[in-house]
Amino acid sequence: MPDSAHLHPARKGIRLSDRQRLNWLRLIRSENVGPVTFLDLISHFGSAGDALQMLPELMYRGGGHRPIRVATIEEAEREMEEIERIGARLVGKGEPDYPPYLRHYEAPPPLLIVKAIQAYSTPRRSPSSARATPPLPAIASRNGLCASLAPRASPSYRD
């Protein structure tokens, strides 16, 4: 976990600051950085910001002959604006809203784009259960993971 991440007071997990979230997005969008490398870099350097600073040097140390492309602040900010524009948000691994079943994967995506989907009451559900059911997230990640959690979220959604 990043050393400067804050624990969320009400639920278990970290809460990334806006700066950390931006750096996480820049790191995962950088050339040759996937989930395993991302987690290794965070573990080694303690934060995405420090890993981003060291990425070009690491490439040369590893025998690379050309500079590695690091995602720019502007690119990450544009992506975050687009995510916000569509009504979604970025959730980092370790944050309370990160899907629990993904946490157990060997190399889960470090960031997910999450958008709440409003649940509508069906004739089989009582008004009280409709009010008690939270919006359902649809998740997507850079690595092509895309799933709707509605069928697994609540028995009231199943046929």
CYANA upper distance limits for C-alpha pairs under 8 A (distance plus 0.5 A):
  1 MET  CA      5 ALA  CA      7.83
  1 MET  CA     42 ILE  CA      7.88
  1 MET  CA     43 SER  CA      7.70
  1 MET  CA     46 GLY  CA      7.95
  1 MET  CA     94 GLY  CA      8.11
  2 PRO  CA     42 ILE  CA      7.25
  2 PRO  CA     43 SER  CA      8.30
  2 PRO  CA     46 GLY  CA      5.85
  2 PRO  CA     47 SER  CA      5.55
  2 PRO  CA     48 ALA  CA      8.27
  3 ASP  CA     46 GLY  CA      6.50
  3 ASP  CA     47 SER  CA      7.35
  4 SER  CA     47 SER  CA      8.25
  5 ALA  CA     14 ILE  CA      6.27
  5 ALA  CA     15 ARG  CA      6.45
  5 ALA  CA     16 LEU  CA      5.98
  5 ALA  CA     17 SER  CA      7.57
  5 ALA  CA     20 GLN  CA      8.38
  6 HIS  CA     14 ILE  CA      5.80
  6 HIS  CA     15 ARG  CA      5.64
  6 HIS  CA     16 LEU  CA      7.21
  6 HIS  CA     17 SER  CA      8.40
  7 LEU  CA     12 LYS  CA      7.70
  7 LEU  CA     13 GLY  CA      6.20
  7 LEU  CA     14 ILE  CA      4.88
  7 LEU  CA     15 ARG  CA      6.34
  8 HIS  CA     12 LYS  CA      6.79
  8 HIS  CA     13 GLY  CA      6.36
  8 HIS  CA     14 ILE  CA      6.11
  8 HIS  CA     15 ARG  CA      6.13
  8 HIS  CA     96 PRO  CA      8.12
 11 ARG  CA     96 PRO  CA      6.64
 12 LYS  CA     95 GLU  CA      8.30
 12 LYS  CA     96 PRO  CA      6.52
 13 GLY  CA     94 GLY  CA      5.89
 13 GLY  CA     95 GLU  CA      5.42
 13 GLY  CA     96 PRO  CA      5.66
 14 ILE  CA     94 GLY  CA      6.20
 14 ILE  CA     95 GLU  CA      5.35
 14 ILE  CA     96 PRO  CA      7.52
 15 ARG  CA     95 GLU  CA      6.13
 15 ARG  CA     96 PRO  CA      8.24
 16 LEU  CA     20 GLN  CA      6.15
 16 LEU  CA     21 ARG  CA      6.36
 16 LEU  CA     92 GLY  CA      7.82
 16 LEU  CA     95 GLU  CA      7.96
 17 SER  CA     21 ARG  CA      6.64
 18 ASP  CA     22 LEU  CA      6.68
 19 ARG  CA     23 ASN  CA      6.71
 20 GLN  CA     24 TRP  CA      6.51
 20 GLN  CA     48 ALA  CA      7.59
 20 GLN  CA     49 GLY  CA      7.94
 21 ARG  CA     25 LEU  CA      6.68
 21 ARG  CA     90 LEU  CA      8.15
 21 ARG  CA     92 GLY  CA      7.97
 22 LEU  CA     26 ARG  CA      6.69
 22 LEU  CA     73 ILE  CA      8.04
 22 LEU  CA     76 ALA  CA      6.85
 22 LEU  CA     77 GLU  CA      7.63
 22 LEU  CA     80 MET  CA      8.42
 23 ASN  CA     27 LEU  CA      6.54
 23 ASN  CA     48 ALA  CA      6.00
 23 ASN  CA     49 GLY  CA      6.14
 23 ASN  CA     52 LEU  CA      8.22
 24 TRP  CA     28 ILE  CA      6.72
 24 TRP  CA     48 ALA  CA      6.08
 24 TRP  CA     49 GLY  CA      8.35
 24 TRP  CA    110 PRO  CA      8.39
 24 TRP  CA    111 LEU  CA      8.12
 25 LEU  CA     29 ARG  CA      6.56
 25 LEU  CA     76 ALA  CA      6.77
 25 LEU  CA    111 LEU  CA      7.81
 26 ARG  CA     30 SER  CA      6.66
 26 ARG  CA     52 LEU  CA      8.38
 26 ARG  CA     70 VAL  CA      7.67
 26 ARG  CA     71 ALA  CA      5.47
 26 ARG  CA     72 THR  CA      7.07
 26 ARG  CA     73 ILE  CA      7.41
 26 ARG  CA     75 GLU  CA      8.48
 26 ARG  CA     76 ALA  CA      6.28
 27 LEU  CA     33 VAL  CA      7.49
 27 LEU  CA     38 PHE  CA      7.52
 27 LEU  CA     48 ALA  CA      6.91
 27 LEU  CA     51 ALA  CA      8.19
 27 LEU  CA     52 LEU  CA      6.75
 27 LEU  CA     70 VAL  CA      7.72
 27 LEU  CA     71 ALA  CA      7.39
 28 ILE  CA     33 VAL  CA      6.15
 28 ILE  CA     34 GLY  CA      6.71
 28 ILE  CA     35 PRO  CA      7.83
 28 ILE  CA     38 PHE  CA      6.87
 28 ILE  CA    110 PRO  CA      8.19
 29 ARG  CA     33 VAL  CA      7.55
 29 ARG  CA     70 VAL  CA      8.01
 29 ARG  CA     71 ALA  CA      6.26
 30 SER  CA     68 ILE  CA      8.41
 30 SER  CA     69 ARG  CA      6.49
 30 SER  CA     70 VAL  CA      4.99
 30 SER  CA     71 ALA  CA      5.39
 31 GLU  CA     68 ILE  CA      6.67
 31 GLU  CA     69 ARG  CA      5.77
 31 GLU  CA     70 VAL  CA      6.76
 31 GLU  CA     71 ALA  CA      8.28
 32 ASN  CA     68 ILE  CA      8.42
 33 VAL  CA     37 THR  CA      5.93
 33 VAL  CA     38 PHE  CA      6.39
 34 GLY  CA     38 PHE  CA      6.35
 35 PRO  CA     39 LEU  CA      6.70
 35 PRO  CA    107 ALA  CA      6.18
 35 PRO  CA    108 PRO  CA      6.86
 35 PRO  CA    109 PRO  CA      5.96
 35 PRO  CA    110 PRO  CA      6.66
 36 VAL  CA     40 ASP  CA      6.69
 36 VAL  CA    107 ALA  CA      6.13
 37 THR  CA     41 LEU  CA      6.53
 38 PHE  CA     42 ILE  CA      6.74
 38 PHE  CA    110 PRO  CA      8.02
 39 LEU  CA     43 SER  CA      6.50
 39 LEU  CA    110 PRO  CA      8.21
 40 ASP  CA     44 HIS  CA      6.53
 41 LEU  CA     45 PHE  CA      6.37
 41 LEU  CA     46 GLY  CA      8.21
 41 LEU  CA     47 SER  CA      8.42
 41 LEU  CA     48 ALA  CA      7.93
 41 LEU  CA     51 ALA  CA      6.36
 42 ILE  CA     46 GLY  CA      5.55
 42 ILE  CA     47 SER  CA      5.63
 42 ILE  CA     48 ALA  CA      6.27
 42 ILE  CA     51 ALA  CA      7.15
 43 SER  CA     47 SER  CA      8.19
 45 PHE  CA     50 ASP  CA      6.45
 45 PHE  CA     51 ALA  CA      6.18
 46 GLY  CA     50 ASP  CA      7.64
 46 GLY  CA     51 ALA  CA      8.30
 47 SER  CA     51 ALA  CA      6.81
 48 ALA  CA     52 LEU  CA      6.51
 49 GLY  CA     53 GLN  CA      7.01
 50 ASP  CA     54 MET  CA      6.95
 51 ALA  CA     55 LEU  CA      6.46
 52 LEU  CA     56 PRO  CA      8.49
 52 LEU  CA     70 VAL  CA      7.85
 54 MET  CA     58 LEU  CA      6.60
 55 LEU  CA     59 MET  CA      6.88
 55 LEU  CA     68 ILE  CA      7.95
 55 LEU  CA     70 VAL  CA      8.22
 56 PRO  CA     60 TYR  CA      7.21
 56 PRO  CA     67 PRO  CA      6.67
 56 PRO  CA     68 ILE  CA      6.28
 56 PRO  CA     70 VAL  CA      8.47
 57 GLU  CA     61 ARG  CA      6.73
 58 LEU  CA     62 GLY  CA      6.58
 59 MET  CA     63 GLY  CA      7.10
 59 MET  CA     64 GLY  CA      5.67
 59 MET  CA     67 PRO  CA      7.62
 59 MET  CA     68 ILE  CA      7.12
 60 TYR  CA     64 GLY  CA      5.31
 60 TYR  CA     65 HIS  CA      7.15
 60 TYR  CA     66 ARG  CA      8.25
 60 TYR  CA     67 PRO  CA      8.12
 71 ALA  CA     75 GLU  CA      6.99
 71 ALA  CA     76 ALA  CA      7.47
 72 THR  CA     76 ALA  CA      6.86
 73 ILE  CA     77 GLU  CA      6.52
 74 GLU  CA     78 ARG  CA      6.59
 75 GLU  CA     79 GLU  CA      6.76
 76 ALA  CA     80 MET  CA      6.63
 77 GLU  CA     81 GLU  CA      6.61
 78 ARG  CA     82 GLU  CA      6.73
 79 GLU  CA     83 ILE  CA      6.66
 80 MET  CA     84 GLU  CA      6.67
 80 MET  CA     89 ARG  CA      8.36
 80 MET  CA     90 LEU  CA      8.40
 81 GLU  CA     85 ARG  CA      6.50
 82 GLU  CA     86 ILE  CA      6.92
 83 ILE  CA     87 GLY  CA      7.12
 83 ILE  CA     88 ALA  CA      5.80
 83 ILE  CA     89 ARG  CA      6.49
 83 ILE  CA     90 LEU  CA      8.20
 83 ILE  CA    113 ILE  CA      7.89
 84 GLU  CA     88 ALA  CA      5.84
 84 GLU  CA     89 ARG  CA      6.53
 87 GLY  CA    115 LYS  CA      6.90
 88 ALA  CA    113 ILE  CA      6.92
 88 ALA  CA    114 VAL  CA      5.85
 88 ALA  CA    115 LYS  CA      4.74
 88 ALA  CA    116 ALA  CA      7.73
 89 ARG  CA    113 ILE  CA      6.08
 89 ARG  CA    114 VAL  CA      5.84
 89 ARG  CA    115 LYS  CA      7.01
 90 LEU  CA    111 LEU  CA      6.78
 90 LEU  CA    112 LEU  CA      6.02
 90 LEU  CA    113 ILE  CA      5.21
 90 LEU  CA    114 VAL  CA      6.63
 91 VAL  CA     95 GLU  CA      7.15
 91 VAL  CA     97 ASP  CA      7.17
 91 VAL  CA     98 TYR  CA      6.53
 91 VAL  CA    111 LEU  CA      6.06
 91 VAL  CA    112 LEU  CA      5.74
 91 VAL  CA    113 ILE  CA      6.97
 91 VAL  CA    114 VAL  CA      7.27
 92 GLY  CA     98 TYR  CA      7.00
 92 GLY  CA    110 PRO  CA      6.14
 92 GLY  CA    111 LEU  CA      5.00
 92 GLY  CA    112 LEU  CA      6.98
 93 LYS  CA     98 TYR  CA      6.38
 93 LYS  CA    103 ARG  CA      7.60
 93 LYS  CA    108 PRO  CA      8.31
 93 LYS  CA    109 PRO  CA      7.83
 93 LYS  CA    110 PRO  CA      5.48
 93 LYS  CA    111 LEU  CA      6.66
 94 GLY  CA     98 TYR  CA      7.07
 94 GLY  CA    103 ARG  CA      8.20
 98 TYR  CA    102 LEU  CA      8.15
 98 TYR  CA    103 ARG  CA      8.07
 98 TYR  CA    112 LEU  CA      8.25
 99 PRO  CA    103 ARG  CA      7.32
100 PRO  CA    104 HIS  CA      7.77
101 TYR  CA    105 TYR  CA      8.07
102 LEU  CA    108 PRO  CA      6.52
103 ARG  CA    108 PRO  CA      6.97
104 HIS  CA    108 PRO  CA      8.20
109 PRO  CA    141 SER  CA      7.04
109 PRO  CA    142 ARG  CA      8.09
109 PRO  CA    143 ASN  CA      7.77
111 LEU  CA    141 SER  CA      7.22
112 LEU  CA    139 ILE  CA      6.75
112 LEU  CA    140 ALA  CA      6.22
112 LEU  CA    141 SER  CA      5.45
112 LEU  CA    142 ARG  CA      8.27
113 ILE  CA    139 ILE  CA      6.19
113 ILE  CA    140 ALA  CA      5.81
113 ILE  CA    141 SER  CA      6.66
114 VAL  CA    137 PRO  CA      6.50
114 VAL  CA    138 ALA  CA      6.31
114 VAL  CA    139 ILE  CA      5.31
114 VAL  CA    140 ALA  CA      7.32
115 LYS  CA    137 PRO  CA      5.90
115 LYS  CA    138 ALA  CA      6.02
115 LYS  CA    139 ILE  CA      7.27
116 ALA  CA    135 PRO  CA      6.06
116 ALA  CA    136 LEU  CA      5.85
116 ALA  CA    137 PRO  CA      4.91
116 ALA  CA    138 ALA  CA      6.95
117 ILE  CA    135 PRO  CA      5.96
117 ILE  CA    136 LEU  CA      5.61
117 ILE  CA    137 PRO  CA      6.39
117 ILE  CA    138 ALA  CA      7.50
118 GLN  CA    135 PRO  CA      5.54
118 GLN  CA    136 LEU  CA      7.26
119 ALA  CA    130 ALA  CA      8.23
119 ALA  CA    133 THR  CA      8.11
119 ALA  CA    134 PRO  CA      8.01
119 ALA  CA    135 PRO  CA      6.18
119 ALA  CA    136 LEU  CA      7.40
120 TYR  CA    130 ALA  CA      7.74
121 SER  CA    125 ARG  CA      6.67
121 SER  CA    126 SER  CA      8.21
121 SER  CA    127 PRO  CA      7.73
121 SER  CA    130 ALA  CA      5.97
124 ARG  CA    156 SER  CA      8.33
125 ARG  CA    129 SER  CA      6.72
125 ARG  CA    130 ALA  CA      6.92
125 ARG  CA    156 SER  CA      7.22
126 SER  CA    130 ALA  CA      6.79
127 PRO  CA    131 ARG  CA      6.79
128 SER  CA    132 ALA  CA      6.72
129 SER  CA    133 THR  CA      6.61
136 LEU  CA    149 LEU  CA      7.15
136 LEU  CA    150 ALA  CA      6.58
136 LEU  CA    153 ALA  CA      7.91
137 PRO  CA    148 SER  CA      7.48
137 PRO  CA    149 LEU  CA      6.90
137 PRO  CA    150 ALA  CA      8.22
138 ALA  CA    146 CYS  CA      8.00
138 ALA  CA    147 ALA  CA      6.61
138 ALA  CA    148 SER  CA      5.30
138 ALA  CA    149 LEU  CA      6.80
139 ILE  CA    145 LEU  CA      8.09
139 ILE  CA    146 CYS  CA      6.14
139 ILE  CA    147 ALA  CA      6.25
139 ILE  CA    148 SER  CA      7.22
140 ALA  CA    144 GLY  CA      7.33
140 ALA  CA    145 LEU  CA      5.80
140 ALA  CA    146 CYS  CA      4.85
140 ALA  CA    147 ALA  CA      7.32
141 SER  CA    145 LEU  CA      5.72
141 SER  CA    146 CYS  CA      7.22
149 LEU  CA    153 ALA  CA      6.26
150 ALA  CA    154 SER  CA      7.68
150 ALA  CA    157 TYR  CA      7.23
151 PRO  CA    155 PRO  CA      8.42
151 PRO  CA    157 TYR  CA      6.60
151 PRO  CA    158 ARG  CA      6.53
153 ALA  CA    157 TYR  CA      8.05
154 SER  CA    158 ARG  CA      7.89
